Amino acid sequence: MKMEPELQTSTGSIRTGGNRGLLPALYQTVWRWHFYAGIIFAPFLILLAFSGSMYLFKPQIEGYLYRDLLTVREVGASRLSPDQLSAAVKQQHPGLSIQSITLPDDAKSTVTFSVMNEGAQAVLYADPYDGKVYGMMDAEKTFSSFFKKMHSQLLLSGTLPNRLVEMAACWGIVLTVTGLYLWWPRGRFSIWGTVLPRLGKRGSRPFWRDLHAVPAFWLSLFILILIATGLPWSGVLGGQIDRAANATNTNTPPYAYLFSGQPESITVAKDIADNIPWAAENTPVPNSISGGYVRLSMNEIAAIAERQHVLKPYTITMPRGDSGVYSVSTDHVKPGKEVTLHVDPYSGAVLTDVRYQDFGVMAKLITLGIAFHEGRLFGLANQIIGLVTCLGLVLISAGSYVMWRKRKPSGTLGAPRKPKDKRVMIGVLAIMAVLGILMPLVGLSILAILIVDLVLISRIPALRRWLSS
């Protein structure tokens, strides 16, 4: 009697003959896509997890690294006004151009200025009680700027690195979902190797497989949430999310004016001001409606912010040009306190007032998601959850590499074989096409892989043999 062959999985075996041939073919196809995606994108995910884990603890790390810049020597009886501080800064550093000032909520914190110093963007720290400048740093070389650029652009310039990061993040979602499918118990169920690792089999493939699969199972929900809450910042999918929120009226109202109609300006808030909440980044910035020759002082703008109940820390950004406006903004550490004001620099009229309560449902959810992504939604516990997730992602990726090296035959890549049942391949490609529509860079990369497979790999026997198990 002829026995049906079996496909060995981590938790059992699947018969490949008879009417159940589709199941192992599907498993093999998913495994193959999971394998290639892991080989290509795991290094990017490790880098994103490392940089993200560092950025999570930005307040504590910068508080230690720059304690001499961020903390006042002695708390005084009263603070200098914004105009007095600006005058003191310019007296100590003639030639500086002040772009914005951030007023802290902590009596022990210095005031932060964003300035142009000899044509370069810099951050300056001043004592709010006597105006003494504690120091100035290149804005591109601070701890947070370094790891933010690593996290979003791999420390490179241009659009391409940002797109690679977005592609890796999107494939991280695919890897997590396909990994859960591969993890799902088949055949005989055992708690070992499914929800608990088989630690007794050190040095063996099951040991490394469990270090890859079991933590991935426990962390899968957090990995998906962490990736998803970072995607609103992405270049391609982030734009789609913003457009979808606007189309469904679940984002921020495009403008919220008290004294004027829709602005003629095409400038958006993120182009001119710092500390802007995500939901207000693309709100159009109005021009001054009154015109004049004498601008209001920063003291007067700060007084307006106080009257409008804007909580510190908030940033006052200077007007650009004669028709520019003051911006008062805070992407507050406490979600729900976000505010974006645009104030006429001559009359003091509040032209734009957008707050958390003005956000639509999607914008509110994304705002909370971003706070979770940055580790500030519920304090230290949020940071620890993010850190464990990031470290787990590094462990999962590293474990997959060791597992691959152990199972890879000499002289080949060791990829799972392509299943012979084309029905399964067509079905999986249809699913991938849907994912490609939802995540355009995933679709573009799938298309590129298929073209390489048809045009290059299929025509070069040596390359085809190397890519096969």
Secondary structure as UniProt FT lines:
FT   STRAND          6..8
FT   STRAND          13..15
FT   HELIX           18..20
FT   HELIX           22..56
FT   HELIX           58..65
FT   HELIX           67..70
FT   HELIX           82..92
FT   TURN            94..95
FT   STRAND          97..103
FT   TURN            107..108
FT   STRAND          111..117
FT   TURN            118..119
FT   STRAND          120..126
FT   TURN            128..130
FT   STRAND          133..138
FT   HELIX           139..141
FT   HELIX           143..153
FT   TURN            154..155
FT   HELIX           159..183
FT   TURN            193..195
FT   TURN            199..200
FT   TURN            202..203
FT   HELIX           205..228
FT   TURN            229..230
FT   HELIX           231..233
FT   HELIX           237..247
FT   TURN            248..249
FT   HELIX           269..272
FT   HELIX           278..280
FT   TURN            281..282
FT   HELIX           298..307
FT   TURN            308..309
FT   STRAND          314..317
FT   TURN            322..323
FT   STRAND          326..330
FT   TURN            335..336
FT   STRAND          339..343
FT   TURN            345..347
FT   STRAND          350..355
FT   HELIX           356..358
FT   HELIX           361..373
FT   TURN            374..375
FT   HELIX           380..407
FT   TURN            410..411
FT   HELIX           422..438
FT   HELIX           440..455
FT   HELIX           457..459
FT   HELIX           461..467
//
